[in-house]
Amino acid sequence: MSSNAVSRSGAASHEDLIPRYTLRERANHWIGALAYAYLLVTGLAFWSPDLYWLAAIVGGGPVARFWHPWLGLVFTLSVFWMFVEWRRDMQLDSNDRAWAKAMPYYIRNEDDKLPPVGRFNYGQKLFFWGMFYSVILLVLSGVALWYTEALPWNLRFVRYAAVLIHASVAMITIGLFMIHVYMSVFLEEGSLPAMIHGTVTRAWAWTFHRSWYEALSGRSRSKQ
């Protein structure tokens, strides 16, 4: 089954749709996404004087400086909630290693040649763990920057270390974010609507996440 078949399946009836994300998962995802978008805009504004004009989008410099750490906490809580909900689905296994070797097929949209994977593929798992560990570093360095005036003078070096860590890790998350958006919109067509509506077609599930689809279908049959 090709990606073209998945595209055509968008016109399928509601009987062909299966649940992929719960309302809680979708709500938390978009809370985290919006918080990250705010952090991205304000963080870039603080990072370079040439980008400080971005602060005007969110109400100006003082407003951005006030809300940046608070939205950072919102994003942190969102990611930690995802960890609690998805940590089992995000464990790497032998199927992921086989999928990683076949990634060129994924890039060329030759999805019918990919080995079956579970609810999340290798790329999605790497993005998740990259963001999770990045958030830990960001929140620790962010707290040091938030309360830097309270540091004793002989510990002021912590501030410079925090600035370096915060900026470096933030750049890593920007790269991960860009890859995530590209994969969701272009490489795995249907992922973005699934995070909005919560459902996917059976054709989509079979093409992109066959092991998950077969396990889901098996549970459905066992309940009948």
Residue pairs with C-beta under 8 A, 6 or more apart in sequence:
1 111
1 112
1 203
1 206
1 207
2 111
2 112
2 207
3 109
3 111
3 189
3 207
5 203
5 207
6 111
6 189
6 190
6 201
6 203
6 204
6 207
6 208
7 189
9 16
9 201
9 202
9 203
9 204
10 190
10 201
12 201
12 202
12 203
16 201
16 202
16 203
17 199
17 200
17 201
17 202
18 199
18 200
18 201
18 202
18 205
18 213
18 216
19 198
19 199
20 194
20 198
20 199
20 200
20 205
21 29
21 194
21 195
21 198
22 198
23 198
24 85
25 85
26 195
26 196
26 198
28 78
28 81
28 82
28 85
29 78
29 82
29 195
30 195
31 74
31 78
32 74
32 75
32 78
32 79
32 82
35 71
35 72
35 74
35 75
35 78
36 75
36 173
36 177
38 58
38 67
38 68
38 71
39 68
39 71
39 72
39 75
40 174
40 177
41 54
41 55
41 57
41 58
41 64
42 54
42 55
42 58
42 64
42 65
42 67
42 68
42 71
43 68
43 170
44 51
44 54
45 51
45 52
45 53
45 54
45 55
45 61
45 64
46 52
46 55
46 64
46 65
46 68
47 167
47 170
52 61
55 61
55 63
55 64
58 64
58 67
69 142
69 146
72 138
72 139
72 142
73 139
75 135
76 135
76 138
76 139
79 131
79 132
79 135
80 135
82 128
82 132
83 132
86 120
86 128
89 118
89 119
89 120
90 120
90 124
90 125
90 128
90 129
91 125
92 122
92 125
95 115
95 116
95 117
95 118
95 211
96 117
96 121
96 122
96 125
97 122
98 115
99 106
99 114
99 115
99 117
99 121
99 122
100 122
102 113
102 114
102 115
103 122
103 123
105 111
105 113
105 114
106 114
106 121
106 123
106 187
107 187
109 187
111 207
111 208
112 207
116 209
116 210
116 211
116 214
117 208
117 209
117 210
117 211
117 212
118 209
118 211
118 212
118 215
119 209
119 212
120 128
120 209
121 208
121 209
123 179
123 183
124 183
127 176
127 179
127 180
130 172
130 173
130 176
131 173
131 176
134 169
134 172
134 173
134 176
137 165
137 166
137 169
138 166
138 169
138 170
138 173
140 165
141 161
141 162
141 163
141 165
141 166
141 169
142 162
142 166
144 151
144 158
144 159
144 161
144 162
145 159
145 162
145 163
145 166
148 156
148 158
148 159
148 162
151 158
151 159
183 191
184 191
184 192
184 195
185 191
185 192
188 208
190 200
190 201
190 204
190 208
193 200
194 200
194 204
202 213
205 212
205 213
205 216
206 213
